[in-house]
Amino acid sequence: MSGPIEDAKSPYHKTQYRDFFGKDPKQLCFVCHANDRSTKEFVIAKTQQEYKDTQKQCTDCHMSPKKEGFASNLPIDNGKPKKRMVREHGFVGAHTNWLWQDALGIEAKKSGDSFIVTLTNENPHNITTGFGAREPILDVIYRSGSKVIETKSISMAQHYTDKRGKPTVPHLAASATEDMSVPARGTKTFKVPMVEGRGQVTFELHYRLVNDEIRSLLELKQPQWSKKFINRTLFPTLL
């Protein structure tokens, strides 16, 4: 096993020090999250290509900060486990609600008879990235007083098709619809129409682990797959 500890020992397997864990640990993440391809050689993940910040590491967000602890319970320090500076290896991601919260900024401005909604991504990779079935959703809620008169939802999911043009999962895809992700260190804008009779509009940005199409294809019945996680709410804009 390879890792960032130079004096690591194990009675069960060989160990080997690798300096990139300390110098540039995202290279380990890119082994799987760089340019992953489907069985038809169609690129379905390009996180390495998207990456815009060489200083920020994947571990800064997806693992804990370093803290004193134990890398193993082997008694190699005078008969006791050796204390080291270690990280939690939870590898939090899209399935972790708090990490998604505030991942994108949202701003809306009136422009004639429409709103221009801008999503801002301060992260060093696109949102979403790494797996093509994720689904950010922009909900636009029109109200007259306390009454909701209309709701519009804009899905930012990417959809995949096989060589016959039928819907499929990313790892079996031969083609896909337009990439709707928000670029790393960049923005994405949407034009949203106004609705007659509205008095105020609220913009909410939600997130689902997979879109409806993938849930149907994989027969995912558990509530977690259809749940909408909240990202950001832009408080009501009075008109």
C-alpha positions as CSV (number, residue, x, y, z in Angstrom):
1,M,0.0,0.0,0.0
2,S,1.2,3.5,-0.8
3,G,0.8,6.6,1.2
4,P,2.2,9.9,2.7
5,I,3.9,8.3,5.7
6,E,7.6,7.6,5.3
7,D,8.1,5.2,8.2
8,A,4.8,3.3,7.8
9,K,5.1,-0.4,8.7
10,S,2.6,-3.3,8.4
11,P,2.9,-7.0,9.3
12,Y,0.3,-7.7,6.6
13,H,1.5,-6.1,3.4
14,K,4.3,-4.1,1.9
15,T,4.2,-0.3,2.3
16,Q,5.7,2.3,0.1
17,Y,6.1,6.1,0.5
18,R,4.7,8.4,-2.3
19,D,5.6,12.1,-2.1
20,F,2.7,13.3,-4.3
21,F,0.3,12.6,-1.4
22,G,1.9,15.7,0.3
23,K,2.9,17.7,-2.8
24,D,-0.1,17.3,-5.1
25,P,-2.7,14.8,-3.6
26,K,-5.3,15.6,-6.2
27,Q,-3.3,13.4,-8.6
28,L,-4.5,10.4,-6.7
29,C,-8.1,11.5,-7.1
30,F,-7.6,12.1,-10.8
31,V,-6.9,8.4,-11.3
32,C,-10.7,7.8,-11.3
33,H,-12.1,11.4,-11.7
34,A,-10.0,12.7,-14.6
35,N,-11.2,11.5,-18.0
36,D,-13.4,8.5,-17.2
37,R,-14.9,6.9,-20.3
38,S,-17.9,4.7,-21.0
39,T,-17.7,1.3,-22.5
40,K,-18.1,3.1,-25.9
41,E,-15.1,5.3,-25.2
42,F,-17.3,8.3,-24.6
43,V,-15.8,10.7,-22.0
44,I,-18.2,10.9,-19.0
45,A,-16.0,12.7,-16.5
46,K,-13.2,15.3,-17.0
47,T,-12.5,16.8,-13.6
48,Q,-8.8,17.1,-14.3
49,Q,-9.4,19.0,-17.5
50,E,-11.9,21.3,-15.7
51,Y,-9.6,22.1,-12.8
52,K,-8.7,25.8,-12.5
53,D,-6.8,26.1,-9.3
54,T,-3.5,24.2,-8.8
55,Q,-3.2,25.5,-5.2
56,K,-6.4,24.1,-3.8
57,Q,-6.5,20.4,-3.3
58,C,-9.3,17.9,-3.4
59,T,-8.6,17.0,0.2
60,D,-9.3,20.6,1.3
61,C,-13.0,20.0,0.8
62,H,-13.5,16.2,0.5
63,M,-11.5,15.2,3.5
64,S,-11.1,16.7,7.0
65,P,-8.2,19.1,7.9
66,K,-5.2,17.4,9.4
67,K,-5.5,16.7,13.1
68,E,-3.6,14.6,15.6
69,G,-4.7,11.0,15.6
70,F,-3.6,7.5,14.5
71,A,-3.1,6.1,11.0
72,S,-3.2,2.6,12.5
73,N,-3.5,0.8,15.8
74,L,-0.3,-1.1,15.5
75,P,1.9,-0.7,18.6
76,I,5.0,0.6,16.9
77,D,5.8,3.5,19.2
78,N,7.2,1.9,22.4
79,G,4.4,-0.6,22.5
80,K,1.7,2.0,21.6
81,P,0.1,3.2,18.4
82,K,2.0,6.1,17.0
83,K,0.4,9.6,17.0
84,R,0.5,11.4,13.6
85,M,-1.2,14.2,11.8
86,V,-4.0,12.5,9.9
87,R,-7.1,13.2,7.9
88,E,-10.6,11.6,8.1
89,H,-11.1,9.4,5.1
90,G,-14.8,9.9,4.6
91,F,-14.3,11.3,1.0
92,V,-17.5,13.4,1.3
93,G,-19.1,14.3,-1.9
94,A,-22.5,14.8,-3.6
95,H,-24.1,12.4,-1.2
96,T,-23.1,14.7,1.7
97,N,-25.7,17.4,2.2
98,W,-23.6,20.0,4.0
99,L,-20.9,19.9,1.2
100,W,-23.5,20.8,-1.4
101,Q,-25.0,23.7,0.6
102,D,-23.7,27.0,-0.7
103,A,-21.6,25.2,-3.4
104,L,-23.0,27.7,-5.9
105,G,-24.0,31.3,-5.6
106,I,-27.1,32.7,-7.2
107,E,-28.1,36.1,-8.3
108,A,-31.1,37.4,-10.3
109,K,-31.7,40.7,-12.2
110,K,-34.7,42.0,-14.0
111,S,-34.2,42.5,-17.7
112,G,-37.3,43.7,-19.6
113,D,-40.0,41.1,-19.2
114,S,-37.6,38.4,-17.9
115,F,-35.1,37.6,-15.2
116,I,-31.4,36.9,-15.8
117,V,-30.4,34.3,-13.2
118,T,-26.6,33.8,-12.7
119,L,-25.1,30.8,-11.0
120,T,-21.6,31.4,-9.7
121,N,-19.1,28.6,-9.0
122,E,-16.1,29.4,-6.9
123,N,-14.9,25.8,-6.8
124,P,-11.8,24.6,-8.8
125,H,-13.9,22.1,-10.8
126,N,-17.3,22.2,-12.5
127,I,-20.5,21.8,-10.6
128,T,-21.5,19.0,-11.1
129,T,-18.5,16.9,-11.9
130,G,-17.2,13.3,-11.7
131,F,-20.5,11.5,-12.4
132,G,-23.0,12.4,-15.1
133,A,-26.3,11.6,-13.5
134,R,-26.3,14.4,-10.9
135,E,-29.2,16.9,-11.2
136,P,-29.0,20.5,-10.0
137,I,-32.5,22.1,-10.3
138,L,-33.4,25.8,-10.4
139,D,-36.9,26.4,-9.0
140,V,-38.6,29.7,-9.7
141,I,-41.6,30.3,-7.5
142,Y,-44.1,33.1,-8.4
143,R,-46.3,34.5,-5.7
144,S,-49.2,37.0,-5.4
145,G,-49.2,37.9,-1.7
146,S,-48.9,34.6,0.2
147,K,-50.3,32.5,-2.7
148,V,-48.1,30.6,-5.1
149,I,-49.5,31.2,-8.6
150,E,-46.9,29.2,-10.6
151,T,-43.7,27.3,-10.3
152,K,-41.1,26.7,-13.0
153,S,-38.3,24.1,-12.7
154,I,-35.1,24.2,-14.8
155,S,-33.2,20.9,-14.7
156,M,-29.5,21.0,-15.3
157,A,-29.1,17.3,-15.7
158,Q,-27.2,15.8,-18.6
159,H,-28.9,12.8,-20.4
160,Y,-27.1,9.9,-22.0
161,T,-28.0,7.6,-24.9
162,D,-26.5,4.4,-26.2
163,K,-25.5,3.6,-29.8
164,R,-29.1,3.0,-30.7
165,G,-30.2,6.4,-29.3
166,K,-32.0,5.0,-26.3
167,P,-31.6,6.4,-22.8
168,T,-28.9,4.8,-20.8
169,V,-26.5,5.3,-17.8
170,P,-23.3,7.3,-18.3
171,H,-21.0,4.3,-18.2
172,L,-22.8,2.7,-21.2
173,A,-23.3,5.9,-23.2
174,A,-22.3,6.6,-26.8
175,S,-23.5,10.2,-26.7
176,A,-25.0,12.9,-24.4
177,T,-26.9,16.1,-24.3
178,E,-25.3,19.4,-23.7
179,D,-23.1,19.7,-20.6
180,M,-25.2,21.9,-18.2
181,S,-22.6,22.1,-15.4
182,V,-21.4,25.5,-14.1
183,P,-17.7,26.0,-15.1
184,A,-14.9,26.0,-12.5
185,R,-14.3,29.5,-11.3
186,G,-17.0,30.6,-13.6
187,T,-20.7,31.3,-14.1
188,K,-23.8,30.0,-16.0
189,T,-26.8,32.2,-16.8
190,F,-30.5,31.4,-17.5
191,K,-33.2,33.6,-18.8
192,V,-36.4,33.1,-16.8
193,P,-39.7,34.7,-17.9
194,M,-42.0,36.7,-15.7
195,V,-45.5,35.6,-15.0
196,E,-48.6,37.7,-15.2
197,G,-50.1,38.5,-11.8
198,R,-47.0,37.8,-9.8
199,G,-46.0,40.1,-6.9
200,Q,-42.7,38.5,-5.9
201,V,-40.4,35.8,-7.2
202,T,-38.2,33.4,-5.2
203,F,-35.3,31.5,-6.8
204,E,-34.2,28.2,-5.1
205,L,-31.4,26.0,-6.2
206,H,-31.8,22.4,-5.3
207,Y,-29.9,19.2,-6.0
208,R,-30.7,15.5,-6.5
209,L,-28.2,12.6,-6.5
210,V,-29.7,11.3,-9.8
211,N,-32.3,12.5,-12.3
212,D,-35.6,10.9,-13.0
213,E,-34.3,9.0,-16.1
214,I,-31.5,7.3,-14.1
215,R,-33.8,6.5,-11.3
216,S,-36.2,4.7,-13.7
217,L,-33.4,2.9,-15.5
218,L,-31.8,1.6,-12.3
219,E,-35.1,1.2,-10.5
220,L,-33.9,3.2,-7.5
221,K,-36.8,3.2,-5.1
222,Q,-35.3,4.5,-1.9
223,P,-36.2,8.1,-0.9
224,Q,-32.6,9.4,-0.9
225,W,-32.5,9.1,-4.8
226,S,-35.5,11.4,-5.3
227,K,-35.0,13.8,-2.4
228,K,-34.2,17.4,-3.3
229,F,-31.4,18.9,-1.3
230,I,-31.4,22.7,-0.8
231,N,-28.4,24.6,-2.0
232,R,-29.2,28.3,-2.0
233,T,-32.4,30.4,-1.8
234,L,-32.5,33.9,-3.3
235,F,-35.0,35.6,-1.1
236,P,-38.2,37.0,-2.7
237,T,-37.7,39.7,-5.3
238,L,-40.5,42.2,-5.2
239,L,-41.8,43.4,-8.5
